[in-house]
Amino acid sequence: MYEKNNLRELHDWALNGHSCWVDFLGVAHYDYENEPINFESYGFIEMELFGKCLGIFSNNGYDEVTRLIDEVLEEIKEEETETETV
């Protein structure tokens, strides 16, 4: 759960207009077709959150990281659906 919380925190922070969530997804999914990450646009918070998410790979394999990302995306989708029905 702790690791999934790091992913969610990065996602939620990216809602402020930062690219850190999309950048992490590119790294996590080996998507090298995108532009290289421009860390010049990152501040302390973005670097810290991005680093925490990269740290997930230390304790888990690629499949587990992908599963956690999918869970976060599913939670977000469910929350958006709930908001639309209210």
Short mmCIF file of the C-alpha atoms (twelve columns), coordinates in Angstrom:
data_MODEL
# 
_entry.id   MODEL 
# 
loop_
_atom_site.group_PDB 
_atom_site.id 
_atom_site.type_symbol 
_atom_site.label_atom_id 
_atom_site.label_alt_id 
_atom_site.label_comp_id 
_atom_site.label_asym_id 
_atom_site.label_seq_id 
_atom_site.Cartn_x 
_atom_site.Cartn_y 
_atom_site.Cartn_z 
_atom_site.pdbx_PDB_model_num 
ATOM 1  C CA . MET A 1  0.000   0.000  0.000   1 
ATOM 2  C CA . TYR A 2  2.806   2.395  0.870   1 
ATOM 3  C CA . GLU A 3  4.217   2.177  -2.646  1 
ATOM 4  C CA . LYS A 4  0.842   2.701  -4.245  1 
ATOM 5  C CA . ASN A 5  0.407   5.789  -2.092  1 
ATOM 6  C CA . ASN A 6  3.650   7.182  -3.562  1 
ATOM 7  C CA . LEU A 7  2.271   6.673  -7.054  1 
ATOM 8  C CA . ARG A 8  -0.996  8.343  -6.142  1 
ATOM 9  C CA . GLU A 9  0.807   11.273 -4.554  1 
ATOM 10 C CA . LEU A 10 2.855   11.776 -7.730  1 
ATOM 11 C CA . HIS A 11 -0.301  11.603 -9.850  1 
ATOM 12 C CA . ASP A 12 -2.167  14.073 -7.678  1 
ATOM 13 C CA . TRP A 13 0.769   16.491 -7.622  1 
ATOM 14 C CA . ALA A 14 0.930   16.358 -11.419 1 
ATOM 15 C CA . LEU A 15 -2.611  17.744 -11.528 1 
ATOM 16 C CA . ASN A 16 -0.966  21.094 -10.735 1 
ATOM 17 C CA . GLY A 17 0.352   21.160 -14.296 1 
ATOM 18 C CA . HIS A 18 3.573   19.210 -13.806 1 
ATOM 19 C CA . SER A 19 4.654   16.453 -16.174 1 
ATOM 20 C CA . CYS A 20 6.096   14.221 -13.440 1 
ATOM 21 C CA . TRP A 21 3.326   11.569 -13.613 1 
ATOM 22 C CA . VAL A 22 3.522   11.207 -17.386 1 
ATOM 23 C CA . ASP A 23 7.320   11.199 -17.154 1 
ATOM 24 C CA . PHE A 24 7.234   8.362  -14.624 1 
ATOM 25 C CA . LEU A 25 4.822   6.347  -16.749 1 
ATOM 26 C CA . GLY A 26 7.218   6.723  -19.664 1 
ATOM 27 C CA . VAL A 27 10.091  5.362  -17.576 1 
ATOM 28 C CA . ALA A 28 7.995   2.597  -16.017 1 
ATOM 29 C CA . HIS A 29 6.710   1.415  -19.378 1 
ATOM 30 C CA . TYR A 30 10.009  1.787  -21.245 1 
ATOM 31 C CA . ASP A 31 8.385   4.297  -23.574 1 
ATOM 32 C CA . TYR A 32 11.420  5.852  -25.195 1 
ATOM 33 C CA . GLU A 33 9.445   7.327  -28.087 1 
ATOM 34 C CA . ASN A 34 8.567   10.325 -25.917 1 
ATOM 35 C CA . GLU A 35 10.869  13.259 -25.448 1 
ATOM 36 C CA . PRO A 36 13.553  12.819 -22.782 1 
ATOM 37 C CA . ILE A 37 12.527  13.993 -19.339 1 
ATOM 38 C CA . ASN A 38 13.369  17.641 -18.776 1 
ATOM 39 C CA . PHE A 39 14.319  17.706 -15.122 1 
ATOM 40 C CA . GLU A 40 14.996  21.452 -15.396 1 
ATOM 41 C CA . SER A 41 11.259  21.995 -14.963 1 
ATOM 42 C CA . TYR A 42 11.247  19.925 -11.760 1 
ATOM 43 C CA . GLY A 43 11.373  21.513 -8.365  1 
ATOM 44 C CA . PHE A 44 12.234  19.851 -5.070  1 
ATOM 45 C CA . ILE A 45 8.799   18.310 -4.614  1 
ATOM 46 C CA . GLU A 46 8.677   16.831 -8.111  1 
ATOM 47 C CA . MET A 47 12.164  15.357 -7.719  1 
ATOM 48 C CA . GLU A 48 11.295  13.857 -4.339  1 
ATOM 49 C CA . LEU A 49 8.021   12.330 -5.516  1 
ATOM 50 C CA . PHE A 50 9.583   11.022 -8.727  1 
ATOM 51 C CA . GLY A 51 12.431  9.485  -6.731  1 
ATOM 52 C CA . LYS A 52 10.032  7.752  -4.348  1 
ATOM 53 C CA . CYS A 53 8.244   6.201  -7.289  1 
ATOM 54 C CA . LEU A 54 11.507  5.072  -8.888  1 
ATOM 55 C CA . GLY A 55 12.347  3.474  -5.539  1 
ATOM 56 C CA . ILE A 56 9.387   1.152  -5.972  1 
ATOM 57 C CA . PHE A 57 11.501  -0.756 -8.488  1 
ATOM 58 C CA . SER A 58 14.015  -1.533 -5.704  1 
ATOM 59 C CA . ASN A 59 11.541  -3.752 -3.879  1 
ATOM 60 C CA . ASN A 60 9.400   -4.937 -6.780  1 
ATOM 61 C CA . GLY A 61 9.741   -6.199 -10.295 1 
ATOM 62 C CA . TYR A 62 8.392   -4.559 -13.399 1 
ATOM 63 C CA . ASP A 63 5.161   -6.573 -13.283 1 
ATOM 64 C CA . GLU A 64 4.386   -5.426 -9.734  1 
ATOM 65 C CA . VAL A 65 5.082   -1.784 -10.558 1 
ATOM 66 C CA . THR A 66 2.816   -2.045 -13.585 1 
ATOM 67 C CA . ARG A 67 0.109   -3.647 -11.447 1 
ATOM 68 C CA . LEU A 68 0.341   -0.810 -8.907  1 
ATOM 69 C CA . ILE A 69 0.132   1.806  -11.666 1 
ATOM 70 C CA . ASP A 70 -2.940  0.050  -13.062 1 
ATOM 71 C CA . GLU A 71 -4.555  0.052  -9.601  1 
ATOM 72 C CA . VAL A 72 -3.949  3.784  -9.213  1 
ATOM 73 C CA . LEU A 73 -5.382  4.475  -12.665 1 
ATOM 74 C CA . GLU A 74 -8.436  2.345  -11.866 1 
ATOM 75 C CA . GLU A 75 -9.010  4.211  -8.589  1 
ATOM 76 C CA . ILE A 76 -8.806  7.528  -10.408 1 
ATOM 77 C CA . LYS A 77 -11.267 6.330  -13.035 1 
ATOM 78 C CA . GLU A 78 -13.692 5.186  -10.341 1 
ATOM 79 C CA . GLU A 79 -13.428 8.521  -8.527  1 
ATOM 80 C CA . GLU A 80 -14.094 10.423 -11.742 1 
ATOM 81 C CA . THR A 81 -17.131 8.239  -12.440 1 
ATOM 82 C CA . GLU A 82 -18.471 8.858  -8.915  1 
ATOM 83 C CA . THR A 83 -17.973 12.602 -9.341  1 
ATOM 84 C CA . GLU A 84 -19.845 12.579 -12.651 1 
ATOM 85 C CA . THR A 85 -22.857 10.793 -11.142 1 
ATOM 86 C CA . VAL A 86 -23.159 13.181 -8.176  1 
# 
